[in-house]
């Protein structure tokens, strides 16, 4: 069914999205996500919360 490489595909998509956020800091989506999730810090200075998702661990 094609589920064999699903984890690798998911991590590739997460990495691609992270690269877009880092490489284009003035884009609309980057500014919106930073305002919502990182108002006092940057992406790399963010701390892990009490119930993090798999991606943040």
Secondary structure in CASP SS format (residue, H / E / C, confidence):
PFRMAT SS
TARGET T0000
AUTHOR 0000-0000-0000
METHOD secondary structure of the structure
MODEL  1
X C 1.00
X C 1.00
X C 1.00
X C 1.00
X C 1.00
X H 1.00
X H 1.00
X H 1.00
X H 1.00
X H 1.00
X H 1.00
X H 1.00
X H 1.00
X H 1.00
X H 1.00
X H 1.00
X H 1.00
X H 1.00
X H 1.00
X H 1.00
X H 1.00
X H 1.00
X H 1.00
X C 1.00
X C 1.00
X C 1.00
X C 1.00
X H 1.00
X H 1.00
X H 1.00
X H 1.00
X H 1.00
X H 1.00
X H 1.00
X H 1.00
X H 1.00
X H 1.00
X C 1.00
X C 1.00
X C 1.00
X C 1.00
X C 1.00
X C 1.00
X C 1.00
X C 1.00
X C 1.00
X C 1.00
X C 1.00
X C 1.00
X C 1.00
X C 1.00
X C 1.00
X C 1.00
X C 1.00
X C 1.00
X C 1.00
X C 1.00
END
